């Protein structure tokens, strides 16, 4: 069982809040500012896709937002990411990893979406973090391994090549 002293507990809490803010950014701003959570050379890797660096990560989310109007009822996509079972492993005072399960849901049209919704995807994830010179923890790698893939065609096309 993990044991935390005050310094490591503070790191764990800060990283958990960062992961929560990351999910909030996806759900409320379509991920347009997610690159700010990453180190300059940070990597986003989920399924068969990989994006490295701020420009590539920004482009991924901007392209995603651009596709929504033409592919969804009323040009609106409703989505939420639930990051569950967070577990923080602190390697040292400047490096840590947060493990979690991402259960994401999606629907189209004006909220509330009125239909049965099953997860778009359930993904085993981890984020490697480093504490940068400005005192901010940033992601060096976000790695997600899809465990279950739902029927949402947008998610399938966006992240999976098969």
DSSP file (Angstrom, degrees, kcal/mol; ACC not computed):
  #  RESIDUE AA STRUCTURE BP1 BP2  ACC     N-H-->O    O-->H-N    N-H-->O    O-->H-N    TCO  KAPPA ALPHA  PHI   PSI    X-CA   Y-CA   Z-CA
    1    1 A X              0   0    0      0, 0.0     2,-0.0     0, 0.0     0, 0.0   0.000 360.0 360.0 360.0 132.6    0.0    0.0    0.0
    2    2 A X        -     0   0    0      1,-0.0     2,-0.4     2,-0.0    87,-0.0  -0.307 360.0-158.6 -64.3 145.9    1.4    3.4   -0.9
    3    3 A X        -     0   0    0      2,-0.0     2,-0.4    -2,-0.0    -1,-0.0  -0.994   4.9-160.7-127.0 133.5    2.5    5.7    1.9
    4    4 A X        -     0   0    0     -2,-0.4     2,-0.2     4,-0.0    -2,-0.0  -0.928   6.0-158.3-118.1 136.7    2.8    9.4    1.4
    5    5 A X     >  -     0   0    0     -2,-0.4     4,-2.9     1,-0.0     5,-0.3  -0.563  47.9 -87.7 -96.2 173.0    4.7   11.9    3.5
    6    6 A X  H  > S+     0   0    0      1,-0.2     4,-2.0    -2,-0.2     5,-0.2   0.884 126.7  47.2 -54.3 -43.8    3.7   15.6    3.4
    7    7 A X  H  > S+     0   0    0      1,-0.2     4,-1.8     2,-0.2    -1,-0.2   0.934 116.7  42.8 -64.8 -42.3    5.9   16.5    0.4
    8    8 A X  H  > S+     0   0    0      1,-0.2     4,-2.6     2,-0.2    -2,-0.2   0.860 112.1  54.3 -72.3 -32.5    4.8   13.5   -1.7
    9    9 A X  H  X S+     0   0    0     -4,-2.9     4,-2.5     2,-0.2    -1,-0.2   0.893 107.5  51.2 -64.5 -38.7    1.2   14.0   -0.7
   10   10 A X  H  X S+     0   0    0     -4,-2.0     4,-2.4    -5,-0.3    -2,-0.2   0.910 111.0  47.9 -64.8 -41.7    1.4   17.6   -1.9
   11   11 A X  H  X S+     0   0    0     -4,-1.8     4,-2.6     2,-0.2     5,-0.2   0.942 111.9  49.9 -62.7 -47.3    2.8   16.4   -5.3
   12   12 A X  H  X S+     0   0    0     -4,-2.6     4,-2.4     1,-0.2    -2,-0.2   0.912 112.4  47.0 -59.4 -44.1    0.1   13.7   -5.6
   13   13 A X  H  X S+     0   0    0     -4,-2.5     4,-2.3     2,-0.2    -1,-0.2   0.920 111.9  50.2 -64.7 -43.9   -2.6   16.2   -4.9
   14   14 A X  H  X S+     0   0    0     -4,-2.4     4,-1.9     1,-0.2    -2,-0.2   0.909 112.8  46.8 -61.9 -41.8   -1.2   18.7   -7.3
   15   15 A X  H  X S+     0   0    0     -4,-2.6     4,-2.6     2,-0.2    -1,-0.2   0.887 110.3  52.3 -69.5 -38.4   -1.0   16.1  -10.1
   16   16 A X  H  X S+     0   0    0     -4,-2.4     4,-2.1    -5,-0.2    -1,-0.2   0.906 110.8  48.1 -63.2 -39.8   -4.5   14.8   -9.4
   17   17 A X  H  X S+     0   0    0     -4,-2.3     4,-2.4     2,-0.2    -1,-0.2   0.868 110.3  52.5 -67.4 -35.6   -5.8   18.4   -9.7
   18   18 A X  H  X S+     0   0    0     -4,-1.9     4,-2.2     2,-0.2    -2,-0.2   0.915 109.1  48.9 -65.0 -43.3   -3.8   18.8  -13.0
   19   19 A X  H  X S+     0   0    0     -4,-2.6     4,-2.1     2,-0.2    -2,-0.2   0.898 111.5  50.1 -63.7 -40.0   -5.3   15.7  -14.4
   20   20 A X  H  X S+     0   0    0     -4,-2.1     4,-2.3     1,-0.2    -2,-0.2   0.907 110.5  49.3 -64.1 -41.5   -8.8   16.9  -13.4
   21   21 A X  H  X S+     0   0    0     -4,-2.4     4,-2.3     2,-0.2    -2,-0.2   0.865 108.0  55.4 -64.9 -35.9   -8.1   20.3  -15.1
   22   22 A X  H  X S+     0   0    0     -4,-2.2     4,-1.9     2,-0.2    -2,-0.2   0.937 109.4  45.7 -60.0 -49.3   -6.9   18.4  -18.2
   23   23 A X  H  X S+     0   0    0     -4,-2.1     4,-2.3     1,-0.2    -2,-0.2   0.903 111.5  52.6 -62.4 -41.6  -10.2   16.6  -18.4
   24   24 A X  H  X S+     0   0    0     -4,-2.3     4,-2.4     1,-0.2     5,-0.3   0.899 106.4  53.7 -60.9 -41.4  -12.1   19.8  -17.8
   25   25 A X  H  X S+     0   0    0     -4,-2.3     4,-2.0     1,-0.2     6,-1.8   0.901 109.2  48.5 -61.0 -42.4  -10.2   21.5  -20.7
   26   26 A X  H  X S+     0   0    0     -4,-1.9     4,-0.9     4,-0.2    -2,-0.2   0.950 117.2  41.2 -61.6 -47.9  -11.2   18.7  -23.1
   27   27 A X  H  < S+     0   0    0     -4,-2.3    52,-0.3     1,-0.2    -2,-0.2   0.760 125.4  31.4 -77.2 -26.4  -14.8   18.8  -22.1
   28   28 A X  H  < S+     0   0    0     -4,-2.4    -1,-0.2    -5,-0.2    -3,-0.2   0.653 132.4  26.2-107.6 -18.1  -15.3   22.6  -21.9
   29   29 A X  H >< S-     0   0    0     -4,-2.0     3,-2.0    -5,-0.3    -2,-0.2   0.148 101.6-112.9-132.4  18.1  -12.9   24.0  -24.5
   30   30 A X  T 3<  -     0   0    0     -4,-0.9    -4,-0.2     1,-0.3    35,-0.2   0.719  66.8 -72.4  56.6  22.9  -12.6   21.0  -26.9
   31   31 A X  T >  S+     0   0    0     -6,-1.8     3,-1.8    -7,-0.1     4,-0.3   0.599  93.0 139.5  74.8  10.6   -9.0   20.6  -25.9
   32   32 A X  T <  S+     0   0    0     -3,-2.0     3,-0.2    -7,-0.3    -2,-0.1   0.763  77.6  36.6 -63.3 -24.6   -7.9   23.7  -27.7
   33   33 A X  T >  S+     0   0    0     -8,-0.2     3,-1.3     1,-0.1    -1,-0.3   0.179  83.4 108.3-110.5  16.6   -5.5   24.7  -24.9
   34   34 A X  G X   +     0   0    0     -3,-1.8     3,-2.2     1,-0.3     4,-0.4   0.806  64.9  71.6 -64.8 -28.5   -4.4   21.1  -23.9
   35   35 A X  G >  S+     0   0    0     -4,-0.3     3,-1.5     1,-0.3    -1,-0.3   0.812  86.3  67.7 -57.6 -27.7   -0.9   21.7  -25.4
   36   36 A X  G <  S+     0   0    0     -3,-1.3    -1,-0.3     1,-0.3    -2,-0.2   0.722  92.8  59.3 -64.9 -20.4   -0.2   24.0  -22.4
   37   37 A X  G <  S+     0   0    0     -3,-2.2   102,-2.8    -4,-0.3    -1,-0.3   0.636  98.1  78.7 -79.4 -15.0   -0.4   20.9  -20.1
   38   38 A X  E <  S-a  139   0A   0     -3,-1.5   102,-0.2    -4,-0.4    16,-0.1  -0.625  85.5-110.7 -99.0 151.2    2.5   19.3  -22.0
   39   39 A X  E >   -     0   0A   0    100,-3.1     3,-2.5    -2,-0.2    14,-0.2  -0.358  49.1 -96.5 -63.3 159.3    6.3   19.8  -21.9
   40   40 A X  E 3  S+     0   0A   0      1,-0.3    14,-1.0    13,-0.1    -1,-0.1   0.842 127.9  32.7 -52.2 -37.9    7.5   21.4  -25.2
   41   41 A X  E 3  S+     0   0A   0     12,-0.2    -1,-0.3    13,-0.1    99,-0.1   0.102  91.8 144.0-106.2  21.3    8.4   18.0  -26.6
   42   42 A X  E <   -     0   0A   0     -3,-2.5    11,-3.3    97,-0.1     2,-0.4  -0.175  40.5-136.6 -62.1 154.8    5.6   16.1  -24.8
   43   43 A X  E     -aB 141  52A   0     97,-1.6    99,-2.8     9,-0.2     2,-0.5  -0.945  11.3-160.7-121.7 134.9    3.9   13.2  -26.6
   44   44 A X  E     +aB 142  51A   0      7,-3.0     7,-2.6    -2,-0.4     2,-0.4  -0.972  21.7 172.8-109.7 118.2    0.2   12.4  -26.8
   45   45 A X  E     +aB 143  50A   0     97,-3.0    99,-2.7    -2,-0.5     2,-0.4  -0.941   7.3 154.4-135.9 109.9   -0.2    8.7  -27.8
   46   46 A X  E >   -aB 144  49A   0      3,-1.5     3,-2.3    -2,-0.4    99,-0.2  -0.998  65.1 -34.5-137.5 132.7   -3.6    6.9  -27.8
   47   47 A X  T 3  S-     0   0    0     97,-1.5   113,-0.2    -2,-0.4    97,-0.1  -0.393 126.3 -21.1  60.2-125.7   -4.5    3.9  -29.9
   48   48 A X  T 3  S+     0   0    0    111,-1.5     2,-0.4    -2,-0.2    -1,-0.3   0.239 118.8  92.5-100.0  12.3   -2.7    4.1  -33.2
   49   49 A X  E <   -B   46   0A   0     -3,-2.3    -3,-1.5   110,-0.4     2,-0.4  -0.845  46.6-178.6-113.8 145.8   -2.1    7.9  -33.1
   50   50 A X  E     -B   45   0A   0     -2,-0.4     2,-0.4    -5,-0.2    -5,-0.2  -0.994   3.2-176.7-141.4 133.6    0.9    9.8  -31.8
   51   51 A X  E     -B   44   0A   0     -7,-2.6    -7,-3.0    -2,-0.4     2,-0.5  -0.997   8.9-164.1-130.8 127.5    1.4   13.6  -31.7
   52   52 A X  E     +B   43   0A   0     -2,-0.4     4,-0.5    -9,-0.2    -9,-0.2  -0.946  49.7   8.6-119.1 129.5    4.6   15.1  -30.4
   53   53 A X  S  > S-     0   0    0    -11,-3.3     4,-2.1    -2,-0.5     5,-0.2   0.061  89.5 -74.5  91.2 160.2    5.1   18.7  -29.4
   54   54 A X  H  > S+     0   0    0    -14,-1.0     4,-2.8     1,-0.2     5,-0.2   0.894 125.7  52.7 -58.5 -45.2    2.8   21.6  -28.8
   55   55 A X  H  > S+     0   0    0      1,-0.2     4,-2.3     2,-0.2    -1,-0.2   0.918 111.6  45.5 -61.7 -44.3    2.1   22.3  -32.5
   56   56 A X  H  > S+     0   0    0     -4,-0.5     4,-2.1     2,-0.2    -1,-0.2   0.889 114.1  48.5 -67.0 -39.5    1.1   18.7  -33.3
   57   57 A X  H  X S+     0   0    0     -4,-2.1     4,-1.8     2,-0.2    -2,-0.2   0.919 112.3  48.7 -68.0 -43.1   -1.1   18.5  -30.2
   58   58 A X  H  X S+     0   0    0     -4,-2.8     4,-2.6    -5,-0.2     5,-0.2   0.917 111.0  51.2 -60.9 -42.8   -2.8   21.8  -31.0
   59   59 A X  H  X S+     0   0    0     -4,-2.3     4,-3.0    -5,-0.2     5,-0.3   0.900 105.4  56.0 -62.8 -41.5   -3.4   20.7  -34.6
   60   60 A X  H  X S+     0   0    0     -4,-2.1     4,-2.0     1,-0.2    -1,-0.2   0.943 113.7  39.3 -55.5 -49.9   -5.0   17.4  -33.4
   61   61 A X  H  X S+     0   0    0     -4,-1.8     4,-2.3     2,-0.2    -1,-0.2   0.857 115.8  50.9 -73.5 -34.6   -7.6   19.2  -31.3
   62   62 A X  H  X S+     0   0    0     -4,-2.6     4,-2.1     2,-0.2    -2,-0.2   0.922 112.4  47.0 -66.4 -43.2   -8.1   22.1  -33.8
   63   63 A X  H  X S+     0   0    0     -4,-3.0     4,-1.5    -5,-0.2    -2,-0.2   0.900 111.2  52.6 -63.4 -40.4   -8.7   19.5  -36.6
   64   64 A X  H  X S+     0   0    0     -4,-2.0     4,-1.0    -5,-0.3     3,-0.3   0.932 110.0  47.3 -60.5 -47.3  -11.0   17.6  -34.4
   65   65 A X  H  X S+     0   0    0     -4,-2.3     4,-0.7     1,-0.2     3,-0.4   0.872 108.4  56.0 -63.5 -37.0  -13.1   20.6  -33.7
   66   66 A X  H  < S+     0   0    0     -4,-2.1     4,-0.4     1,-0.2    -1,-0.2   0.825 106.0  51.3 -64.9 -32.3  -13.2   21.5  -37.3
   67   67 A X  H  X S+     0   0    0     -4,-1.5     4,-0.9    -3,-0.3     3,-0.3   0.733  92.3  78.3 -77.1 -22.6  -14.7   18.1  -38.2
   68   68 A X  H >X S+     0   0    0     -4,-1.0     3,-1.3    -3,-0.4     4,-1.2   0.914  85.8  54.9 -59.1 -50.0  -17.5   18.3  -35.7
   69   69 A X  H 3< S+     0   0    0     -4,-0.7     3,-0.3     1,-0.3     6,-0.3   0.875 112.6  42.9 -55.9 -38.8  -20.0   20.6  -37.5
   70   70 A X  H 34 S+     0   0    0     -4,-0.4    -1,-0.3    -3,-0.3    -2,-0.2   0.618 119.6  42.4 -81.6 -11.9  -20.1   18.4  -40.6
   71   71 A X  H << S+     0   0    0     -3,-1.3     2,-0.4    -4,-0.9    -1,-0.2   0.417 104.8  64.0-116.4   0.8  -20.3   15.1  -38.8
   72   72 A X  S >< S-     0   0    0     -4,-1.2     3,-2.6    -3,-0.3     5,-0.1  -0.955  88.2 -93.0-132.4 147.7  -22.8   15.8  -35.9
   73   73 A X  G >  S-     0   0    0     -2,-0.4     3,-1.9     1,-0.3    36,-0.7  -0.293 113.8  -0.2 -53.8 131.7  -26.4   16.7  -35.6
   74   74 A X  G 3  S-     0   0    0      1,-0.3    -1,-0.3    34,-0.1     3,-0.1   0.610 121.1 -81.9  59.3  12.7  -26.8   20.5  -35.4
   75   75 A X  G <  S+     0   0    0     -3,-2.6     2,-0.4    -6,-0.3    -1,-0.3   0.739 100.3 123.7  68.8  22.8  -23.0   20.6  -35.6
   76   76 A X    <   -     0   0    0     -3,-1.9    33,-2.1    -7,-0.1     2,-0.5  -0.955  42.7-168.6-124.5 133.8  -22.7   19.9  -31.9
   77   77 A X  E     -C  108   0A   0     -2,-0.4     2,-0.5    31,-0.2    31,-0.2  -0.984   8.0-159.5-117.4 128.6  -20.8   17.2  -30.1
   78   78 A X  E     +C  107   0A   0     29,-3.0    29,-2.3    -2,-0.5     2,-0.3  -0.929  24.4 161.5-106.1 127.1  -21.5   16.6  -26.4
   79   79 A X  E     -C  106   0A   0     -2,-0.5     2,-0.3   -52,-0.3    27,-0.2  -0.988  20.4-172.9-145.6 155.0  -18.7   14.7  -24.7
   80   80 A X  E     -C  105   0A   0     25,-1.9    25,-2.5    -2,-0.3     2,-0.5  -0.993  11.8-150.8-146.9 145.1  -17.4   14.1  -21.2
   81   81 A X  E     -C  104   0A   0     -2,-0.3     2,-0.6    23,-0.2    23,-0.2  -0.967   7.1-163.6-115.9 125.6  -14.3   12.3  -19.9
   82   82 A X  E     -C  103   0A   0     21,-2.2    21,-2.7    -2,-0.5     2,-0.7  -0.945   5.1-160.1-111.0 115.0  -14.4   10.6  -16.6
   83   83 A X  E     -C  102   0A   0     -2,-0.6     2,-0.3    19,-0.2     3,-0.2  -0.855  21.8-176.0 -97.0 114.1  -10.9    9.9  -15.2
   84   84 A X  E     +C  101   0A   0     17,-3.3    17,-2.6    -2,-0.7    -2,-0.0  -0.728  47.5  17.3-115.8 157.3  -11.2    7.2  -12.6
   85   85 A X  E    S-     0   0A   0     -2,-0.3    -1,-0.2    15,-0.2     2,-0.1   0.881  72.6-163.0  55.4  47.5   -9.0    5.3  -10.1
   86   86 A X  E     -     0   0A   0     -3,-0.2     2,-0.4    14,-0.1    14,-0.2  -0.397  10.1-176.5 -63.7 134.4   -6.2    7.8  -10.2
   87   87 A X  E     -C   99   0A   0     12,-2.4    12,-3.0    -2,-0.1     2,-0.5  -0.984   9.8-155.0-135.6 122.1   -3.0    6.4   -8.8
   88   88 A X  E     -C   98   0A   0     -2,-0.4     2,-0.5    10,-0.2    10,-0.2  -0.851   7.0-169.9-104.6 130.2    0.1    8.5   -8.4
   89   89 A X  E     -C   97   0A   0      8,-3.2     8,-2.6    -2,-0.5     2,-0.6  -0.973  11.3-154.7-117.6 116.2    3.6    7.1   -8.4
   90   90 A X  E     -C   96   0A   0     -2,-0.5     6,-0.2     6,-0.2     3,-0.1  -0.816  14.3-179.5 -95.6 120.4    6.3    9.6   -7.5
   91   91 A X  E     -     0   0A   0      4,-2.1     2,-0.3    -2,-0.6     5,-0.2   0.889  67.7 -35.2 -84.8 -44.1    9.7    8.8   -8.8
   92   92 A X  E >  S-C   95   0A   0      3,-1.9     3,-1.0   -84,-0.0    -1,-0.3  -0.897  81.1 -67.8-161.7-173.1   11.6   11.7   -7.3
   93   93 A X  T 3  S+     0   0    0     -2,-0.3     3,-0.1     1,-0.2    37,-0.0   0.619 132.4  33.1 -65.8 -11.3   10.9   15.4   -6.6
   94   94 A X  T 3  S+     0   0    0      1,-0.2    37,-2.1    36,-0.1     2,-0.4   0.378 113.5  57.0-125.4   2.7   10.7   16.2  -10.3
   95   95 A X  E <   +CD  92 130A   0     -3,-1.0    -4,-2.1    35,-0.2    -3,-1.9  -0.997  54.2 149.5-141.6 134.7    9.2   13.1  -12.0
   96   96 A X  E     -CD  90 129A   0     33,-1.7    33,-3.5    -2,-0.4     2,-0.4  -0.978  28.4-140.2-155.6 162.6    6.0   11.3  -11.4
   97   97 A X  E     -CD  89 128A   0     -8,-2.6    -8,-3.2    -2,-0.3     2,-0.5  -0.995   7.3-156.9-130.7 136.7    3.4    9.2  -13.2
   98   98 A X  E     -CD  88 127A   0     29,-2.4    29,-2.5    -2,-0.4     2,-0.3  -0.968  10.9-163.3-113.4 123.6   -0.4    9.2  -12.8
   99   99 A X  E     +CD  87 126A   0    -12,-3.0   -12,-2.4    -2,-0.5     2,-0.3  -0.825  23.1 145.3-102.5 143.2   -2.3    6.1  -13.8
  100  100 A X  E     - D   0 125A   0     25,-2.2    25,-3.0    -2,-0.3     2,-0.5  -0.982  45.6-109.7-164.5 168.9   -6.0    6.2  -14.4
  101  101 A X  E     -CD  84 124A   0    -17,-2.6   -17,-3.3    -2,-0.3     2,-0.6  -0.951  26.4-151.8-109.3 129.4   -8.9    4.8  -16.4
  102  102 A X  E     -CD  83 123A   0     21,-2.9    21,-2.6    -2,-0.5     2,-0.6  -0.903  11.4-175.3-102.6 117.8  -10.6    7.2  -18.9
  103  103 A X  E     -CD  82 122A   0    -21,-2.7   -21,-2.2    -2,-0.6     2,-0.4  -0.949  14.5-170.8-109.5 110.1  -14.3    6.4  -19.6
  104  104 A X  E     -CD  81 121A   0     17,-2.6    16,-2.7    -2,-0.6    17,-1.3  -0.822   8.2-166.1-108.9 144.5  -15.4    8.8  -22.3
  105  105 A X  E     -C   80   0A   0    -25,-2.5   -25,-1.9    -2,-0.4     2,-0.3  -0.915   7.7-178.5-124.0 149.5  -18.9    9.4  -23.5
  106  106 A X  E     +C   79   0A   0     12,-0.5     2,-0.3    -2,-0.3   -27,-0.2  -0.998   9.5 158.8-150.4 149.7  -20.1   11.2  -26.6
  107  107 A X  E     -C   78   0A   0    -29,-2.3   -29,-3.0    -2,-0.3     2,-0.3  -0.942  29.0-118.5-156.4 173.4  -23.4   12.2  -28.3
  108  108 A X  E     +C   77   0A   0     -2,-0.3   -31,-0.2   -31,-0.2     2,-0.1  -0.897  62.2  35.4-126.5 154.7  -24.5   14.7  -30.8
  109  109 A X  S    S-     0   0    0    -33,-2.1     2,-0.1   -36,-0.7     4,-0.1  -0.344  98.6 -28.5  98.9 176.9  -27.0   17.5  -30.9
  110  110 A X  S    S-     0   0    0     -2,-0.1     2,-0.1     2,-0.1    -2,-0.1  -0.406  87.7 -75.1 -66.8 136.4  -28.0   20.0  -28.2
  111  111 A X  S    S+     0   0    0     -2,-0.1     2,-0.1     2,-0.1    -1,-0.1  -0.448 109.5  58.1 -72.8 151.8  -27.6   18.8  -24.6
  112  112 A X  S    S-     0   0    0     -2,-0.1     2,-0.4    -3,-0.1    -2,-0.1   0.440  80.7-147.4 -78.2 141.0  -29.1   17.0  -22.9
  113  113 A X        -     0   0    0     -4,-0.1     2,-0.9    -2,-0.1    -2,-0.1  -0.602   9.6-150.7 -72.2 126.6  -28.6   14.2  -25.4
  114  114 A X        +     0   0    0     -2,-0.4     2,-0.3     2,-0.1    -1,-0.1  -0.692  56.4  77.6-109.8  80.4  -31.7   12.0  -25.1
  115  115 A X  S    S-     0   0    0     -2,-0.9     2,-0.3     2,-0.0    -2,-0.0  -0.958  90.8 -71.7-165.7 168.0  -30.7    8.5  -26.0
  116  116 A X        -     0   0    0     -2,-0.3     2,-0.5     1,-0.0    -2,-0.1  -0.548  51.2-159.8 -69.3 128.4  -29.0    5.6  -24.4
  117  117 A X        -     0   0    0     -2,-0.3     2,-0.3    -4,-0.1   -10,-0.1  -0.948  12.8-178.4-116.1 126.9  -25.3    6.4  -24.2
  118  118 A X        -     0   0    0     -2,-0.5   -12,-0.5   -12,-0.2    32,-0.1  -0.789  48.4 -72.9-110.9 163.2  -22.6    3.8  -23.7
  119  119 A X        -     0   0    0     -2,-0.3   -14,-0.3     1,-0.2    32,-0.2  -0.271  29.5-149.4 -58.0 137.9  -19.0    4.7  -23.4
  120  120 A X  S    S-     0   0    0    -16,-2.7    30,-2.7     1,-0.3     2,-0.3   0.861  82.4 -13.7 -70.0 -36.7  -17.3    5.8  -26.6
  121  121 A X  E     -DE 104 149A   0    -17,-1.3   -17,-2.6    28,-0.2     2,-0.5  -0.954  53.3-150.1-163.8 145.7  -14.1    4.3  -25.3
  122  122 A X  E     -DE 103 148A   0     26,-2.5    25,-3.3    -2,-0.3    26,-1.8  -0.993  29.4-175.5-119.3 124.2  -12.6    3.0  -22.1
  123  123 A X  E     -DE 102 146A   0    -21,-2.6   -21,-2.9    -2,-0.5     2,-0.6  -0.967  28.8-136.8-130.7 131.8   -8.9    3.5  -22.0
  124  124 A X  E     -DE 101 145A   0     21,-2.5    21,-3.2    -2,-0.4     2,-0.3  -0.785  43.4-179.0 -81.8 123.0   -6.1    2.5  -19.6
  125  125 A X  E     -DE 100 144A   0    -25,-3.0   -25,-2.2    -2,-0.6     2,-0.3  -0.850  25.3-177.1-127.0 155.7   -4.0    5.6  -19.3
  126  126 A X  E     -DE  99 143A   0     17,-2.0    17,-2.8    -2,-0.3     2,-0.5  -0.967  10.9-155.8-147.9 147.8   -0.9    7.0  -17.7
  127  127 A X  E     -DE  98 142A   0    -29,-2.5   -29,-2.4    -2,-0.3     2,-0.5  -0.982   9.5-150.2-119.2 122.9    0.6   10.5  -17.8
  128  128 A X  E     -DE  97 141A   0     13,-3.1    12,-3.1    -2,-0.5    13,-1.3  -0.817  22.8-166.5 -89.5 131.2    4.3   10.9  -17.2
  129  129 A X  E     -DE  96 139A   0    -33,-3.5   -33,-1.7    -2,-0.5     2,-0.4  -0.860  15.0-168.2-119.1 151.2    5.0   14.3  -15.6
  130  130 A X  E     -DE  95 138A   0      8,-2.4     8,-2.7    -2,-0.3     2,-0.6  -0.995  26.7-123.4-133.4 145.0    8.1   16.4  -15.0
  131  131 A X  E     - E   0 137A   0    -37,-2.1     6,-0.2    -2,-0.4     2,-0.1  -0.769  35.8-149.8 -84.6 119.6    8.4   19.5  -12.8
  132  132 A X    >   -     0   0    0      4,-2.5     3,-2.5    -2,-0.6     4,-0.1  -0.358  28.3 -96.0 -91.6 171.4    9.7   22.3  -15.1
  133  133 A X  T 3  S+     0   0    0      1,-0.3    -1,-0.1     2,-0.1    -2,-0.0   0.755 121.8  60.0 -58.5 -28.1   11.9   25.2  -14.2
  134  134 A X  T 3  S-     0   0    0      2,-0.2    -1,-0.3     1,-0.0     3,-0.1   0.395 119.9-107.1 -83.3   5.6    8.8   27.5  -13.8
  135  135 A X  S <  S+     0   0    0     -3,-2.5     2,-0.4     1,-0.3    -2,-0.1   0.572  80.2 126.6  84.1   9.5    7.5   25.3  -11.1
  136  136 A X        -     0   0    0     -4,-0.1    -4,-2.5    -6,-0.0     2,-0.5  -0.863  59.2-130.5-105.2 133.4    4.7   23.8  -13.2
  137  137 A X  E     - E   0 131A   0     -2,-0.4     2,-0.3    -6,-0.2    -6,-0.2  -0.700  33.6-175.2 -78.1 125.8    4.2   20.0  -13.6
  138  138 A X  E     - E   0 130A   0     -8,-2.7    -8,-2.4    -2,-0.5     2,-0.4  -0.922  27.8-106.3-126.5 153.1    3.9   19.2  -17.3
  139  139 A X  E     +aE  38 129A   0   -102,-2.8  -100,-3.1    -2,-0.3   -10,-0.3  -0.587  27.1 178.3 -78.0 127.1    3.2   16.0  -19.2
  140  140 A X  E    S+     0   0A   0    -12,-3.1   -97,-1.6    -2,-0.4     2,-0.3   0.709  77.6   8.7 -94.7 -27.9    6.1   14.4  -21.0
  141  141 A X  E     -aE  43 128A   0    -13,-1.3   -13,-3.1   -99,-0.2     2,-0.5  -0.936  54.9-167.9-154.4 131.1    4.0   11.5  -22.2
  142  142 A X  E     -aE  44 127A   0    -99,-2.8   -97,-3.0    -2,-0.3     2,-0.5  -0.983  20.0-176.7-113.2 116.7    0.3   10.7  -22.2
  143  143 A X  E     -aE  45 126A   0    -17,-2.8   -17,-2.0    -2,-0.5     2,-0.4  -0.968   4.1-178.3-121.5 122.3   -0.2    7.1  -23.2
  144  144 A X  E     -aE  46 125A   0    -99,-2.7   -97,-1.5    -2,-0.5     2,-0.6  -0.976  11.5-164.3-123.3 130.7   -3.6    5.5  -23.5
  145  145 A X  E     - E   0 124A   0    -21,-3.2   -21,-2.5    -2,-0.4     2,-0.1  -0.931  24.8-130.9-113.3 108.0   -4.3    1.9  -24.4
  146  146 A X  E     + E   0 123A   0     -2,-0.6   -23,-0.3   -23,-0.2     3,-0.1  -0.353  28.6 174.9 -59.3 130.6   -7.9    1.4  -25.5
  147  147 A X  E    S+     0   0A   0    -25,-3.3     2,-0.4     1,-0.4   -24,-0.2   0.769  71.7  17.3-101.4 -40.5   -9.5   -1.5  -23.6
  148  148 A X  E     - E   0 122A   0    -26,-1.8   -26,-2.5     0, 0.0     2,-0.5  -0.999  66.6-160.3-135.2 135.5  -13.1   -1.2  -25.0
  149  149 A X  E     - E   0 121A   0     -2,-0.4   -28,-0.2   -28,-0.2   -29,-0.1  -0.973  12.7-153.8-120.7 122.7  -14.2    0.7  -28.1
  150  150 A X        -     0   0    0    -30,-2.7   -30,-0.2    -2,-0.5   -31,-0.1   0.081  34.2 -90.8 -80.4-164.7  -17.8    1.7  -28.4
  151  151 A X  S    S+     0   0    0    -32,-0.2     2,-0.6     4,-0.0   -31,-0.1   0.369  77.5 126.2 -93.8   3.3  -19.8    2.4  -31.5
  152  152 A X     >  -     0   0    0    -33,-0.2     4,-2.0   -32,-0.2     3,-0.2  -0.506  45.7-160.6 -67.4 109.7  -19.2    6.1  -31.8
  153  153 A X  H  > S+     0   0    0     -2,-0.6     4,-2.6     1,-0.2     5,-0.2   0.815  86.9  58.9 -64.5 -29.7  -17.8    6.5  -35.4
  154  154 A X  H  > S+     0   0    0      2,-0.2     4,-2.1     1,-0.2    -1,-0.2   0.933 108.1  44.8 -64.5 -45.7  -16.2    9.9  -34.6
  155  155 A X  H  >>S+     0   0    0      2,-0.2     4,-2.3    -3,-0.2     5,-0.5   0.928 113.4  51.1 -63.3 -45.2  -14.1    8.4  -31.9
  156  156 A X  H  X5S+     0   0    0     -4,-2.0     4,-1.9     1,-0.2    -2,-0.2   0.933 114.1  42.6 -58.1 -48.0  -13.2    5.4  -34.0
  157  157 A X  H  <5S+     0   0    0     -4,-2.6    -1,-0.2     1,-0.2    -2,-0.2   0.838 115.1  50.8 -69.0 -33.0  -12.1    7.6  -37.0
  158  158 A X  H  <5S+     0   0    0     -4,-2.1    -2,-0.2    -5,-0.2    -1,-0.2   0.888 127.3  14.2 -74.4 -40.8  -10.3   10.1  -34.8
  159  159 A X  H  <5S+     0   0    0     -4,-2.3  -111,-1.5    -5,-0.2     2,-0.5   0.641 115.3  62.3-114.1 -18.0   -8.1    7.8  -32.8
  160  160 A X     << -     0   0    0     -4,-1.9    -1,-0.1    -5,-0.5  -113,-0.1  -0.932  47.5-167.7-122.3 134.2   -8.1    4.3  -34.4
  161  161 A X              0   0    0     -2,-0.5    -1,-0.1     1,-0.2    -4,-0.1   0.492 360.0 360.0 -94.2  -3.9   -6.8    3.4  -37.8
  162  162 A X              0   0    0     -6,-0.1    -1,-0.2     0, 0.0    -5,-0.1   0.398 360.0 360.0-120.1 360.0   -8.4   -0.1  -37.7
